[in-house]
Amino acid sequence: MPKAQLGEVAYLEVVTVNETGAFLDWGHPRDVLLPFGEQRFRPTPGKRVLVRLYEDQQGRPVASQKLDRFVQDEATGLAPGEEVELIVADATDLGYKVVVNHRYWGLLYRDDVTRPLRRGQRTQGYVKRVRDDGRLDLSLLPPGPARLDVVGEQILKALRESGGYLPLSDSSDAAAIKARLGVSKNAFKQAIGRLYKQRLIVIEAHGIRLVPGATADPT
């Protein structure tokens, strides 16, 4: 199966390097060329590089590490809450710089990251906000009530795996909640309130406890 198609951004393995450039495995019969002029650094066989695939003037498929030539800062046609495809490019102080739908740059904030991410990883996400300059703020969690459903499922899963009790509460440190569940304190508080109303958990002074018999996923 092809690992990538023309017009896409992909994280591909370097197969060979010669006087022409580097050749990458993109899942097609012939490896795709990453010319020296399209490289940001000299790759070595066995390593992976993040590239954009396109056709050169002769109609041949080639790759480029110079993503800024193809990926735009200003997004069009996207609205808050919309589901999008993300490819992780780089870690930043705020979170992760990602490619959105192979076309736009976006920022995925650490508070909205619910699991470890690695460079080149593909995942689904959501548009959190379209800034006035057209740049995208993103989240791995869906907006609205669906967001709390996702967080709630993570909490229930963690409770079951820990024997029915978690030493996390409204008064817990935000860093402890983030480390254990991968969500912000605000999302945690809202989600446990929702689970309490659904009679799936009991909120205690220093933690939360799974209600006996609440072993099935809520419907």
Z-matrix of the N, CA and C atoms (Angstrom, degrees):
N
C 1 1.463
C 2 1.519 1 109.65
N 3 1.347 2 117.45 1 137.55
C 4 1.465 3 119.94 2 176.59
C 5 1.525 4 111.23 3 -58.98
N 6 1.330 5 115.91 4 138.78
C 7 1.457 6 120.83 5 177.92
C 8 1.522 7 111.58 6 -87.99
N 9 1.326 8 115.67 7 -17.92
C 10 1.460 9 120.47 8 179.73
C 11 1.523 10 108.68 9 -162.67
N 12 1.326 11 115.54 10 161.69
C 13 1.451 12 122.18 11 179.00
C 14 1.531 13 109.60 12 -125.83
N 15 1.317 14 115.74 13 164.33
C 16 1.461 15 120.21 14 174.92
C 17 1.523 16 109.82 15 -57.64
N 18 1.321 17 115.86 16 140.00
C 19 1.454 18 120.48 17 -179.32
C 20 1.518 19 113.79 18 90.43
N 21 1.338 20 117.25 19 -3.26
C 22 1.461 21 120.94 20 -178.33
C 23 1.525 22 111.90 21 -106.67
N 24 1.321 23 114.71 22 157.86
C 25 1.460 24 122.38 23 169.70
C 26 1.524 25 106.94 24 -97.91
N 27 1.330 26 117.53 25 134.53
C 28 1.461 27 120.39 26 -176.12
C 29 1.522 28 110.15 27 -148.90
N 30 1.321 29 115.17 28 158.18
C 31 1.464 30 123.72 29 179.03
C 32 1.523 31 106.70 30 -107.09
N 33 1.317 32 116.67 31 101.97
C 34 1.463 33 121.52 32 -168.51
C 35 1.525 34 112.26 33 -117.05
N 36 1.322 35 114.69 34 149.91
C 37 1.461 36 121.06 35 -179.06
C 38 1.526 37 111.28 36 -83.51
N 39 1.326 38 115.24 37 137.80
C 40 1.462 39 121.92 38 175.80
C 41 1.535 40 108.20 39 -79.03
N 42 1.354 41 115.61 40 124.67
C 43 1.464 42 120.62 41 -178.73
C 44 1.526 43 110.66 42 -93.47
N 45 1.319 44 115.60 43 -52.50
C 46 1.464 45 120.86 44 -179.97
C 47 1.523 46 109.64 45 -142.76
N 48 1.334 47 115.20 46 160.92
C 49 1.459 48 122.41 47 174.59
C 50 1.529 49 107.14 48 -133.58
N 51 1.361 50 116.23 49 130.38
C 52 1.463 51 119.61 50 176.30
C 53 1.522 52 109.43 51 -139.78
N 54 1.336 53 117.03 52 -163.32
C 55 1.467 54 120.49 53 -175.47
C 56 1.529 55 112.44 54 -69.14
N 57 1.328 56 118.08 55 -13.54
C 58 1.470 57 121.71 56 178.99
C 59 1.518 58 111.81 57 -86.75
N 60 1.311 59 116.39 58 -34.82
C 61 1.456 60 121.87 59 -176.96
C 62 1.510 61 110.10 60 154.36
N 63 1.323 62 116.38 61 -152.96
C 64 1.462 63 122.13 62 177.80
C 65 1.520 64 109.16 63 -107.62
N 66 1.316 65 116.46 64 146.50
C 67 1.456 66 121.51 65 177.97
C 68 1.525 67 108.75 66 -114.06
N 69 1.339 68 114.87 67 132.01
C 70 1.456 69 121.79 68 -172.59
C 71 1.523 70 110.74 69 -114.73
N 72 1.320 71 114.78 70 144.35
C 73 1.468 72 121.27 71 176.38
C 74 1.524 73 108.84 72 -83.09
N 75 1.337 74 116.25 73 110.95
C 76 1.467 75 119.97 74 178.08
C 77 1.529 76 111.66 75 -116.50
N 78 1.341 77 115.50 76 17.05
C 79 1.451 78 120.34 77 174.51
C 80 1.509 79 115.22 78 81.81
N 81 1.325 80 117.69 79 11.82
C 82 1.462 81 122.80 80 177.19
C 83 1.531 82 108.79 81 -107.55
N 84 1.346 83 117.47 82 166.09
C 85 1.477 84 119.09 83 -178.41
C 86 1.519 85 113.81 84 -55.44
N 87 1.334 86 116.85 85 -37.15
C 88 1.465 87 120.24 86 177.80
C 89 1.518 88 110.28 87 -110.58
N 90 1.327 89 115.40 88 135.56
C 91 1.461 90 119.42 89 176.38
C 92 1.521 91 109.89 90 -64.58
N 93 1.331 92 116.37 91 152.21
C 94 1.463 93 120.72 92 -177.72
C 95 1.530 94 109.30 93 -94.91
N 96 1.329 95 115.63 94 142.21
C 97 1.466 96 122.10 95 -177.09
C 98 1.518 97 111.44 96 -84.18
N 99 1.331 98 115.51 97 132.94
C 100 1.463 99 123.47 98 168.30
C 101 1.521 100 106.13 99 -108.81
N 102 1.346 101 117.71 100 94.55
C 103 1.471 102 120.19 101 -175.42
C 104 1.530 103 111.85 102 -62.54
N 105 1.325 104 116.21 103 156.23
C 106 1.461 105 120.21 104 178.52
C 107 1.528 106 111.01 105 -56.23
N 108 1.338 107 117.05 106 -38.24
C 109 1.460 108 120.98 107 -178.08
C 110 1.511 109 113.89 108 -68.33
N 111 1.341 110 117.24 109 -14.30
C 112 1.465 111 121.70 110 -179.96
C 113 1.527 112 111.93 111 -105.90
N 114 1.328 113 116.41 112 9.27
C 115 1.465 114 120.42 113 -178.85
C 116 1.528 115 111.32 114 -96.51
N 117 1.327 116 115.39 115 144.31
C 118 1.467 117 121.49 116 173.59
C 119 1.524 118 110.41 117 -93.27
N 120 1.330 119 115.93 118 -23.05
C 121 1.458 120 122.57 119 174.73
C 122 1.519 121 106.68 120 -155.16
N 123 1.304 122 117.28 121 166.70
C 124 1.453 123 121.59 122 -178.39
C 125 1.533 124 109.84 123 -82.98
N 126 1.330 125 118.33 124 107.01
C 127 1.464 126 120.69 125 -178.94
C 128 1.522 127 111.82 126 -75.93
N 129 1.313 128 115.99 127 159.30
C 130 1.460 129 121.36 128 178.53
C 131 1.525 130 109.25 129 -121.36
N 132 1.330 131 117.81 130 149.75
C 133 1.470 132 121.37 131 -179.85
C 134 1.528 133 112.15 132 -54.98
N 135 1.320 134 115.19 133 138.90
C 136 1.456 135 120.98 134 -178.96
C 137 1.517 136 113.99 135 94.11
N 138 1.342 137 117.00 136 -20.32
C 139 1.459 138 120.99 137 177.36
C 140 1.527 139 109.73 138 -86.17
N 141 1.310 140 115.98 139 163.42
C 142 1.465 141 121.13 140 177.10
C 143 1.524 142 110.39 141 -111.70
N 144 1.310 143 115.57 142 148.48
C 145 1.464 144 121.34 143 179.11
C 146 1.524 145 108.87 144 -132.44
N 147 1.321 146 115.17 145 146.13
C 148 1.464 147 121.39 146 177.44
C 149 1.523 148 108.09 147 -91.15
N 150 1.319 149 116.66 148 119.52
C 151 1.462 150 120.72 149 -173.48
C 152 1.524 151 110.52 150 -136.18
N 153 1.331 152 113.29 151 165.17
C 154 1.458 153 121.17 152 170.61
C 155 1.523 154 107.15 153 -114.36
N 156 1.323 155 116.79 154 133.83
C 157 1.457 156 122.38 155 -177.27
C 158 1.525 157 109.97 156 -98.51
N 159 1.344 158 115.41 157 135.10
C 160 1.468 159 119.50 158 -179.08
C 161 1.526 160 109.01 159 -154.60
N 162 1.320 161 116.32 160 173.74
C 163 1.465 162 122.00 161 176.33
C 164 1.519 163 109.85 162 -98.10
N 165 1.350 164 116.31 163 135.26
C 166 1.461 165 119.09 164 176.39
C 167 1.530 166 109.60 165 -81.79
N 168 1.322 167 116.95 166 -175.31
C 169 1.467 168 120.96 167 -175.08
C 170 1.524 169 112.55 168 -64.96
N 171 1.315 170 116.74 169 -20.52
C 172 1.468 171 120.79 170 177.24
C 173 1.528 172 112.29 171 -92.79
N 174 1.327 173 116.62 172 5.23
C 175 1.455 174 120.24 173 178.69
C 176 1.508 175 114.35 174 80.07
N 177 1.323 176 117.15 175 15.58
C 178 1.459 177 121.01 176 -179.35
C 179 1.529 178 110.09 177 -94.48
N 180 1.330 179 117.74 178 141.81
C 181 1.465 180 119.66 179 177.06
C 182 1.524 181 110.57 180 -70.85
N 183 1.324 182 116.64 181 131.17
C 184 1.458 183 122.38 182 176.76
C 185 1.527 184 108.50 183 -139.86
N 186 1.320 185 115.27 184 167.52
C 187 1.464 186 121.41 185 -179.54
C 188 1.522 187 109.90 186 -120.44
N 189 1.341 188 115.94 187 155.34
C 190 1.461 189 121.26 188 176.89
C 191 1.517 190 110.01 189 -140.67
N 192 1.341 191 115.03 190 134.81
C 193 1.456 192 120.19 191 172.82
C 194 1.533 193 112.01 192 -84.24
N 195 1.315 194 116.87 193 -8.06
C 196 1.467 195 120.93 194 -176.99
C 197 1.526 196 109.12 195 -87.31
N 198 1.329 197 114.98 196 74.26
C 199 1.461 198 121.25 197 -171.80
C 200 1.516 199 113.64 198 -63.67
N 201 1.327 200 117.26 199 -29.04
C 202 1.464 201 119.56 200 -177.79
C 203 1.525 202 112.71 201 -62.67
N 204 1.312 203 117.65 202 -18.33
C 205 1.462 204 120.39 203 176.04
C 206 1.522 205 111.74 204 -71.62
N 207 1.323 206 116.53 205 -22.33
C 208 1.462 207 120.92 206 -173.55
C 209 1.529 208 113.82 207 -118.63
N 210 1.333 209 117.18 208 -26.83
C 211 1.459 210 122.21 209 -176.05
C 212 1.524 211 108.78 210 -100.62
N 213 1.327 212 116.80 211 125.89
C 214 1.460 213 122.33 212 -173.76
C 215 1.526 214 111.80 213 -95.28
N 216 1.334 215 115.16 214 149.65
C 217 1.463 216 120.81 215 174.51
C 218 1.521 217 111.52 216 -76.18
N 219 1.336 218 116.38 217 -38.83
C 220 1.464 219 121.62 218 -175.96
C 221 1.520 220 110.42 219 -93.15
N 222 1.326 221 116.04 220 117.84
C 223 1.461 222 121.33 221 -178.13
C 224 1.528 223 110.53 222 -92.59
N 225 1.301 224 115.58 223 147.11
C 226 1.464 225 121.56 224 175.97
C 227 1.522 226 108.94 225 -130.38
N 228 1.326 227 115.71 226 149.81
C 229 1.459 228 120.91 227 174.89
C 230 1.515 229 115.26 228 78.31
N 231 1.339 230 117.91 229 11.73
C 232 1.457 231 121.07 230 178.56
C 233 1.527 232 109.99 231 -118.31
N 234 1.329 233 115.99 232 146.29
C 235 1.464 234 121.29 233 -177.10
C 236 1.521 235 110.11 234 -129.06
N 237 1.337 236 117.87 235 154.94
C 238 1.469 237 120.54 236 177.00
C 239 1.523 238 111.83 237 -54.24
N 240 1.327 239 115.66 238 137.71
C 241 1.452 240 120.85 239 -179.76
C 242 1.511 241 114.27 240 91.54
N 243 1.329 242 117.53 241 -11.17
C 244 1.466 243 120.52 242 -177.12
C 245 1.527 244 111.04 243 -74.60
N 246 1.325 245 115.77 244 138.02
C 247 1.464 246 120.73 245 177.81
C 248 1.522 247 109.68 246 -79.61
N 249 1.335 248 116.45 247 136.01
C 250 1.462 249 121.69 248 -176.37
C 251 1.525 250 109.73 249 -138.27
N 252 1.340 251 115.81 250 163.30
C 253 1.461 252 121.25 251 174.87
C 254 1.519 253 108.66 252 -95.23
N 255 1.338 254 116.22 253 134.31
C 256 1.451 255 121.72 254 -177.63
C 257 1.527 256 110.18 255 -119.47
N 258 1.332 257 115.17 256 143.82
C 259 1.459 258 121.84 257 171.00
C 260 1.520 259 106.87 258 -127.57
N 261 1.327 260 116.21 259 121.56
C 262 1.460 261 120.98 260 -175.54
C 263 1.527 262 109.76 261 -72.68
N 264 1.341 263 115.56 262 127.62
C 265 1.464 264 120.78 263 -179.56
C 266 1.526 265 111.57 264 -104.07
N 267 1.338 266 116.96 265 -58.23
C 268 1.464 267 120.53 266 -176.08
C 269 1.518 268 110.56 267 -146.53
N 270 1.331 269 116.43 268 149.47
C 271 1.463 270 122.09 269 171.81
C 272 1.525 271 108.59 270 -83.05
N 273 1.330 272 117.14 271 140.30
C 274 1.460 273 122.91 272 177.65
C 275 1.526 274 108.74 273 -127.98
N 276 1.337 275 116.16 274 175.99
C 277 1.460 276 120.13 275 178.14
C 278 1.528 277 111.61 276 -62.65
N 279 1.332 278 116.84 277 -31.60
C 280 1.464 279 121.31 278 -177.20
C 281 1.526 280 112.95 279 -88.74
N 282 1.316 281 116.53 280 -22.52
C 283 1.456 282 119.23 281 -176.22
C 284 1.516 283 111.21 282 164.72
N 285 1.338 284 115.83 283 -117.56
C 286 1.460 285 121.19 284 -179.20
C 287 1.523 286 110.57 285 -135.26
N 288 1.331 287 114.88 286 135.37
C 289 1.451 288 120.80 287 171.06
C 290 1.523 289 107.03 288 -85.40
N 291 1.327 290 116.32 289 126.62
C 292 1.458 291 120.34 290 -173.92
C 293 1.530 292 110.64 291 -130.91
N 294 1.320 293 115.01 292 157.75
C 295 1.466 294 121.81 293 172.70
C 296 1.526 295 107.48 294 -96.13
N 297 1.319 296 116.21 295 128.59
C 298 1.462 297 122.46 296 -176.49
C 299 1.527 298 109.49 297 -104.72
N 300 1.318 299 116.35 298 121.07
C 301 1.474 300 122.37 299 177.85
C 302 1.523 301 112.57 300 53.21
N 303 1.339 302 116.52 301 30.17
C 304 1.468 303 123.17 302 178.29
C 305 1.533 304 112.84 303 66.00
N 306 1.347 305 118.51 304 9.16
C 307 1.466 306 120.48 305 -171.69
C 308 1.521 307 114.92 306 -126.99
N 309 1.338 308 117.52 307 -32.38
C 310 1.464 309 120.42 308 -171.07
C 311 1.531 310 110.63 309 -127.05
N 312 1.346 311 114.10 310 152.30
C 313 1.451 312 120.08 311 170.07
C 314 1.523 313 109.38 312 -84.06
N 315 1.320 314 116.30 313 147.92
C 316 1.455 315 120.67 314 175.61
C 317 1.517 316 109.96 315 -150.90
N 318 1.329 317 115.92 316 167.17
C 319 1.456 318 122.18 317 -179.70
C 320 1.517 319 109.38 318 -118.32
N 321 1.318 320 115.02 319 125.11
C 322 1.457 321 122.57 320 177.33
C 323 1.525 322 107.41 321 -104.31
N 324 1.331 323 117.14 322 110.52
C 325 1.459 324 120.97 323 -174.60
C 326 1.528 325 111.65 324 -73.02
N 327 1.331 326 115.36 325 144.52
C 328 1.469 327 120.84 326 -178.58
C 329 1.525 328 111.70 327 -57.74
N 330 1.332 329 117.90 328 -37.11
C 331 1.461 330 120.88 329 -179.51
C 332 1.519 331 112.15 330 -63.95
N 333 1.321 332 117.04 331 -20.34
C 334 1.457 333 121.01 332 -178.89
C 335 1.517 334 112.28 333 -104.19
N 336 1.331 335 116.37 334 11.15
C 337 1.464 336 121.40 335 177.74
C 338 1.529 337 108.20 336 -98.15
N 339 1.323 338 116.88 337 118.02
C 340 1.453 339 121.78 338 -173.36
C 341 1.528 340 113.34 339 -100.86
N 342 1.330 341 117.25 340 0.36
C 343 1.470 342 120.45 341 -179.79
C 344 1.526 343 108.14 342 -158.53
N 345 1.320 344 118.07 343 160.36
C 346 1.465 345 120.22 344 179.03
C 347 1.522 346 111.21 345 -61.38
N 348 1.307 347 116.06 346 142.78
C 349 1.463 348 122.34 347 178.24
C 350 1.521 349 109.51 348 -123.79
N 351 1.310 350 115.64 349 151.63
C 352 1.460 351 120.37 350 178.40
C 353 1.524 352 109.46 351 -129.13
N 354 1.311 353 115.72 352 157.32
C 355 1.458 354 121.99 353 178.63
C 356 1.523 355 110.31 354 -57.49
N 357 1.331 356 115.71 355 133.54
C 358 1.453 357 120.97 356 178.45
C 359 1.512 358 114.43 357 87.09
N 360 1.326 359 117.69 358 -7.93
C 361 1.467 360 120.73 359 -177.91
C 362 1.523 361 111.46 360 -69.28
N 363 1.317 362 115.93 361 137.32
C 364 1.465 363 122.08 362 174.45
C 365 1.524 364 108.77 363 -98.33
N 366 1.316 365 116.57 364 138.17
C 367 1.454 366 121.12 365 177.63
C 368 1.519 367 109.31 366 -157.07
N 369 1.303 368 116.34 367 164.81
C 370 1.461 369 121.26 368 175.17
C 371 1.524 370 109.14 369 -91.76
N 372 1.315 371 116.17 370 145.53
C 373 1.448 372 121.82 371 177.87
C 374 1.516 373 110.11 372 -146.63
N 375 1.335 374 114.92 373 -170.92
C 376 1.463 375 120.69 374 -176.51
C 377 1.526 376 109.61 375 -138.13
N 378 1.314 377 115.78 376 145.95
C 379 1.458 378 120.80 377 175.19
C 380 1.525 379 107.91 378 -74.03
N 381 1.311 380 115.71 379 117.42
C 382 1.456 381 120.94 380 178.95
C 383 1.523 382 110.50 381 -85.36
N 384 1.331 383 114.98 382 -41.90
C 385 1.462 384 119.60 383 -178.41
C 386 1.514 385 109.32 384 -158.98
N 387 1.334 386 116.39 385 142.31
C 388 1.456 387 122.36 386 170.15
C 389 1.528 388 106.51 387 -104.13
N 390 1.315 389 117.26 388 112.57
C 391 1.461 390 120.59 389 -176.86
C 392 1.523 391 111.36 390 -69.90
N 393 1.312 392 115.21 391 167.71
C 394 1.467 393 120.17 392 -179.27
C 395 1.522 394 111.94 393 -60.29
N 396 1.336 395 116.99 394 -29.26
C 397 1.466 396 120.27 395 179.72
C 398 1.533 397 112.48 396 -88.20
N 399 1.347 398 116.66 397 5.70
C 400 1.454 399 120.66 398 178.11
C 401 1.512 400 114.99 399 89.03
N 402 1.337 401 117.79 400 -4.03
C 403 1.463 402 120.34 401 179.47
C 404 1.531 403 110.04 402 -75.44
N 405 1.324 404 115.52 403 153.87
C 406 1.458 405 121.19 404 -173.31
C 407 1.517 406 112.94 405 -106.67
N 408 1.327 407 116.26 406 130.77
C 409 1.454 408 122.99 407 166.51
C 410 1.525 409 106.60 408 -101.59
N 411 1.338 410 116.83 409 135.94
C 412 1.454 411 120.70 410 -169.93
C 413 1.522 412 112.18 411 -127.67
N 414 1.316 413 115.78 412 165.82
C 415 1.456 414 122.27 413 177.45
C 416 1.520 415 108.91 414 -146.19
N 417 1.340 416 116.18 415 150.68
C 418 1.464 417 120.04 416 171.99
C 419 1.521 418 111.04 417 -82.30
N 420 1.327 419 116.22 418 -14.65
C 421 1.454 420 120.89 419 -178.04
C 422 1.517 421 110.80 420 -98.08
N 423 1.326 422 118.07 421 140.88
C 424 1.461 423 120.38 422 177.75
C 425 1.519 424 110.77 423 -69.70
N 426 1.323 425 118.41 424 160.51
C 427 1.464 426 121.25 425 -179.49
C 428 1.526 427 111.94 426 -79.90
N 429 1.327 428 115.33 427 164.64
C 430 1.455 429 121.10 428 171.72
C 431 1.523 430 114.00 429 67.27
N 432 1.333 431 116.21 430 -153.56
C 433 1.471 432 121.34 431 -178.22
C 434 1.526 433 113.58 432 -57.25
N 435 1.329 434 116.86 433 -32.25
C 436 1.468 435 119.64 434 179.99
C 437 1.526 436 110.70 435 -61.31
N 438 1.313 437 116.84 436 -31.47
C 439 1.467 438 121.58 437 177.77
C 440 1.531 439 110.64 438 -61.63
N 441 1.336 440 115.35 439 -44.93
C 442 1.453 441 119.71 440 -179.31
C 443 1.520 442 110.91 441 -69.04
N 444 1.325 443 117.56 442 -31.31
C 445 1.464 444 120.31 443 176.50
C 446 1.526 445 110.40 444 -63.21
N 447 1.336 446 116.34 445 -42.52
C 448 1.462 447 120.59 446 -179.85
C 449 1.528 448 110.52 447 -64.99
N 450 1.334 449 115.93 448 -46.93
C 451 1.468 450 120.04 449 179.50
C 452 1.531 451 110.38 450 -63.67
N 453 1.327 452 115.88 451 -40.80
C 454 1.459 453 120.04 452 178.64
C 455 1.521 454 112.10 453 -60.17
N 456 1.324 455 117.14 454 -41.17
C 457 1.467 456 121.11 455 178.01
C 458 1.539 457 110.83 456 -62.85
N 459 1.339 458 115.74 457 -38.55
C 460 1.467 459 119.44 458 178.19
C 461 1.526 460 110.78 459 -64.78
N 462 1.329 461 116.44 460 -40.36
C 463 1.461 462 120.53 461 179.74
C 464 1.526 463 110.48 462 -66.17
N 465 1.333 464 117.77 463 -45.23
C 466 1.463 465 120.91 464 179.26
C 467 1.527 466 111.17 465 -62.54
N 468 1.310 467 116.36 466 -39.76
C 469 1.464 468 120.29 467 179.09
C 470 1.528 469 110.25 468 -63.16
N 471 1.343 470 115.75 469 -44.42
C 472 1.467 471 119.92 470 179.28
C 473 1.526 472 111.06 471 -64.60
N 474 1.328 473 117.29 472 -37.51
C 475 1.463 474 120.73 473 178.04
C 476 1.530 475 111.08 474 -62.98
N 477 1.309 476 116.45 475 -45.16
C 478 1.470 477 120.23 476 -179.22
C 479 1.521 478 111.18 477 -64.50
N 480 1.324 479 115.72 478 -38.47
C 481 1.465 480 119.56 479 -178.36
C 482 1.524 481 111.92 480 -72.56
N 483 1.337 482 117.32 481 -21.16
C 484 1.466 483 120.76 482 -177.25
C 485 1.522 484 112.20 483 -104.41
N 486 1.318 485 117.12 484 15.73
C 487 1.457 486 119.94 485 177.31
C 488 1.508 487 114.91 486 83.95
N 489 1.322 488 117.64 487 14.50
C 490 1.462 489 120.64 488 174.59
C 491 1.511 490 116.04 489 99.49
N 492 1.344 491 117.81 490 3.01
C 493 1.472 492 119.98 491 -179.48
C 494 1.518 493 110.49 492 -140.74
N 495 1.335 494 115.92 493 139.03
C 496 1.459 495 122.17 494 173.47
C 497 1.519 496 108.65 495 -127.72
N 498 1.329 497 118.80 496 130.73
C 499 1.463 498 121.64 497 179.47
C 500 1.532 499 111.54 498 -81.29
N 501 1.328 500 115.81 499 53.25
C 502 1.466 501 122.08 500 178.96
C 503 1.521 502 108.75 501 -129.04
N 504 1.332 503 115.73 502 136.20
C 505 1.464 504 120.57 503 -178.55
C 506 1.514 505 110.03 504 -145.92
N 507 1.331 506 115.76 505 -175.85
C 508 1.466 507 121.23 506 177.96
C 509 1.525 508 111.88 507 -57.16
N 510 1.339 509 116.20 508 -29.69
C 511 1.466 510 120.05 509 -176.46
C 512 1.524 511 112.96 510 -91.37
N 513 1.329 512 117.46 511 -0.28
C 514 1.468 513 120.31 512 -179.24
C 515 1.520 514 111.08 513 -68.91
N 516 1.311 515 114.56 514 152.07
C 517 1.454 516 120.40 515 178.04
C 518 1.530 517 110.27 516 -66.08
N 519 1.326 518 116.61 517 140.61
C 520 1.469 519 120.99 518 -178.68
C 521 1.524 520 111.78 519 -59.04
N 522 1.331 521 116.30 520 -35.66
C 523 1.465 522 119.99 521 -179.88
C 524 1.521 523 111.49 522 -66.21
N 525 1.340 524 117.25 523 -36.31
C 526 1.465 525 120.97 524 179.03
C 527 1.525 526 110.87 525 -67.43
N 528 1.325 527 116.33 526 -40.01
C 529 1.466 528 120.78 527 177.87
C 530 1.526 529 110.18 528 -65.66
N 531 1.309 530 115.51 529 -43.41
C 532 1.466 531 120.26 530 179.57
C 533 1.521 532 110.89 531 -63.42
N 534 1.326 533 116.95 532 -42.73
C 535 1.461 534 121.22 533 -178.08
C 536 1.523 535 111.58 534 -65.41
N 537 1.328 536 117.18 535 -37.91
C 538 1.470 537 120.88 536 -175.71
C 539 1.522 538 112.60 537 -83.54
N 540 1.348 539 116.82 538 -38.77
C 541 1.462 540 119.76 539 -171.74
C 542 1.534 541 113.99 540 -117.27
N 543 1.332 542 116.85 541 -15.39
C 544 1.460 543 119.41 542 179.52
C 545 1.510 544 114.15 543 77.08
N 546 1.349 545 117.86 544 20.70
C 547 1.464 546 121.14 545 -179.53
C 548 1.527 547 109.62 546 -129.92
N 549 1.311 548 116.25 547 164.11
C 550 1.459 549 120.83 548 178.99
C 551 1.531 550 110.32 549 -74.17
N 552 1.322 551 115.95 550 161.64
C 553 1.460 552 120.61 551 179.21
C 554 1.521 553 110.61 552 -63.93
N 555 1.322 554 117.24 553 -38.68
C 556 1.455 555 120.78 554 -179.66
C 557 1.527 556 111.09 555 -62.43
N 558 1.342 557 116.22 556 -45.60
C 559 1.468 558 120.11 557 178.72
C 560 1.524 559 110.50 558 -63.66
N 561 1.322 560 117.30 559 -38.56
C 562 1.465 561 122.11 560 178.38
C 563 1.526 562 110.84 561 -61.58
N 564 1.330 563 116.32 562 -47.99
C 565 1.459 564 120.81 563 -178.18
C 566 1.530 565 111.49 564 -61.85
N 567 1.315 566 116.33 565 -43.48
C 568 1.459 567 119.53 566 178.72
C 569 1.528 568 111.55 567 -64.64
N 570 1.335 569 115.34 568 -40.89
C 571 1.460 570 119.71 569 -176.63
C 572 1.525 571 111.73 570 -68.53
N 573 1.360 572 117.87 571 -41.48
C 574 1.466 573 118.05 572 -179.21
C 575 1.527 574 110.61 573 -70.07
N 576 1.332 575 116.64 574 -29.74
C 577 1.464 576 119.39 575 174.16
C 578 1.520 577 110.83 576 -63.37
N 579 1.303 578 115.75 577 -39.79
C 580 1.467 579 121.43 578 178.69
C 581 1.535 580 110.51 579 -68.00
N 582 1.338 581 116.90 580 -42.58
C 583 1.460 582 120.71 581 179.52
C 584 1.532 583 111.27 582 -66.71
N 585 1.340 584 116.24 583 -35.19
C 586 1.468 585 120.38 584 177.41
C 587 1.532 586 110.68 585 -63.83
N 588 1.333 587 115.87 586 -43.65
C 589 1.469 588 119.46 587 179.43
C 590 1.524 589 111.14 588 -65.75
N 591 1.334 590 116.25 589 -28.90
C 592 1.461 591 120.07 590 177.30
C 593 1.527 592 112.01 591 -82.50
N 594 1.351 593 116.08 592 0.77
C 595 1.466 594 123.55 593 178.28
C 596 1.533 595 111.90 594 60.67
N 597 1.317 596 114.63 595 36.76
C 598 1.459 597 120.52 596 177.76
C 599 1.525 598 111.83 597 -99.72
N 600 1.344 599 116.97 598 -22.83
C 601 1.459 600 120.86 599 179.10
C 602 1.526 601 110.38 600 -136.48
N 603 1.318 602 114.43 601 161.82
C 604 1.466 603 122.30 602 170.94
C 605 1.524 604 106.92 603 -114.79
N 606 1.322 605 116.33 604 132.02
C 607 1.464 606 120.83 605 178.70
C 608 1.520 607 108.86 606 -95.17
N 609 1.329 608 116.04 607 117.82
C 610 1.457 609 121.85 608 -179.69
C 611 1.526 610 109.92 609 -106.13
N 612 1.328 611 115.85 610 178.95
C 613 1.466 612 120.40 611 -174.91
C 614 1.524 613 112.57 612 -60.86
N 615 1.319 614 116.75 613 -39.78
C 616 1.463 615 119.65 614 -174.29
C 617 1.524 616 113.35 615 -123.51
N 618 1.322 617 116.40 616 15.07
C 619 1.456 618 118.19 617 -179.78
C 620 1.514 619 112.41 618 -177.90
N 621 1.305 620 115.16 619 -173.08
C 622 1.465 621 121.77 620 177.47
C 623 1.521 622 108.04 621 -127.08
N 624 1.337 623 115.20 622 147.60
C 625 1.452 624 120.52 623 -176.57
C 626 1.527 625 109.80 624 -131.14
N 627 1.309 626 115.23 625 138.89
C 628 1.457 627 121.44 626 178.68
C 629 1.526 628 109.17 627 -71.74
N 630 1.333 629 115.96 628 133.50
C 631 1.462 630 119.83 629 177.62
C 632 1.531 631 108.84 630 -67.58
N 633 1.329 632 118.51 631 131.96
C 634 1.467 633 120.66 632 178.70
C 635 1.523 634 111.41 633 -53.81
N 636 1.304 635 115.91 634 130.46
C 637 1.461 636 120.00 635 -179.36
C 638 1.513 637 113.87 636 93.45
N 639 1.341 638 117.18 637 -13.29
C 640 1.475 639 120.35 638 179.88
C 641 1.519 640 109.13 639 -87.51
N 642 1.317 641 115.16 640 64.03
C 643 1.473 642 120.31 641 -176.22
C 644 1.508 643 112.70 642 -100.05
N 645 1.323 644 117.17 643 -18.89
C 646 1.468 645 120.04 644 179.47
C 647 1.507 646 109.76 645 -88.41
N 648 1.330 647 115.84 646 152.51
C 649 1.460 648 120.02 647 176.29
C 650 1.513 649 109.53 648 -62.59
N 651 1.361 650 118.19 649 138.85
C 652 1.452 651 120.26 650 -179.46
C 653 1.513 652 110.86 651 -68.28
N 654 1.324 653 116.51 652 149.08
C 655 1.464 654 121.78 653 178.03
C 656 1.502 655 109.15 654 -112.87
